[in-house]
Amino acid sequence: EKCPELKKEMETLLSETIHLIKCLETDRAIAEETLNQQKLRKGKITTKIDAWSIWKLQELPLAVQK
C-alpha cells in the first residue's frame, strides 16, 4: 500500500513471466509432437526402403537367370 507503483510493476512483471512460461510450454509441446511425427515418418521411410531392398534381392537373381 505504501508503494503502489512498485506493486503495479511487480504485478506486470509476474504477469509477463507467467505468459512467457506458458508460451515456452506450448512451444515445447509442439516441438515434442513434431519430433514424434518425424520419428514415425522416418520409420515408414525405413520400412519402405527395407521392402524395396528385399524385393531387389529376390527379383534381381530371377531377372539374371532369365
Order of alpha helices (4+ residues) and beta strands (2+ residues): alpha
